């Protein structure tokens, strides 16, 4: 994974490297095309001195030679005798400078005084003096270098812009997705490719958004369907109460009231349990060591279900026995209600680190396109009327309890006709 901080670090190093390369290149180019006032006096003075030999040359020829160098370099030149008298001169050298040079006896070749005055001494005592023109060290040179550095910085800024813009653009896309989700668009997702921190953050946001959307939709469906399902027992209870007005002592009316109240109580209990499981936090959950075969034997007894265990003894599960009882009780009740006249069959076995349990019946079966839908809250098969009973939350709770224990449940056809609900539970520790 290319971490974001590493990419930024590489971008900074790359920018510094580009800056250094451009600065070196520009410096070399400017040095190669710079004007003559930047030439080394040692080299230029040696060339001039060579042209002024021998010492017995006439002052006119010396002055002619100095004039040509003056025009070529812009320096003001003067050749002084050992006593300081001017032998020949080209250009303007102020008299105070010449008077000062006459008083100086000890300077030797080559020498330099201040920033503008240069000179060297011949073996015969003569002295060559060169005065740099005042404009050679003007502010234009400094402005030129400043402009060069600014240009390099501008070039580096342009080169670094695509990387910076790429990072900020991805952050802007993430910000827009989060803002859209916060404004109520639960389907908002962020598509940011890559494997750095921003991409991982987008993946985390998408997973969280999908989970929140699923929970909210599940709660909406649960509440909507619960209100619908409550109408039936309430209507029957109302009719029973009205019947009591005429004949309060009938046993049938009292039994109907008790049955409807029990149905309402079961529905409310399952709605609350489903809500806690969907939220992923059940404060009443108490995991402990559970003997799955013993638990199934107790639950199969009221339904006369045939329990078959294979593959040797099962180790103890780490689970909440209250929830596991609810899981298998719902499956057995479902098999007894819709599985025909025969008793359900329960098989339990072990496969690696997983305990497998199947509750099978000989009912009409479940169509293939509805085998996943039946685990949704309040979903009813097309061929099952509402009068068949049940709260509509039984199988939804079965799946939620299995997933809460790190397992799963599915629906499959049974050979020879019927349906099998297969539950797999890991032989590990349930989340505390």
Secondary structure by P-SEA (a helix, b strand, c coil): cccaaaaaaaaaaaaaaaaaaaaaaaaaaaaaacccccccaaaaaaaaaaaaccccccaaaaaaaaaaaaaacccbbbbbccccccccccccccaaaaaaaaaccccccccccccccccccccccbbbbbbcccccccaaaaaaaaaaaaaaaaaaaaaaaaaaaaaaaaaaaaaaaaaaaaaccccbbbbbbcccaaaaaaaaaaaaaaaaaaaaaaaaaaaaaaaaaaaaaaaaaaaaaaaaaaccccaaaaaaaaaaaaaaaaaaaaaaaaaaaaacccccccccccaaaaaaaaaaccccbbbbbcccccccccccaaaaaaaaaaaaaaaaaccccbbbbbbbbbcccbbbbbbbbbccccccccccccccccccccccccccccccaaaaaaaaaaaaacccccccccccbbbbbbbbbbcccccc
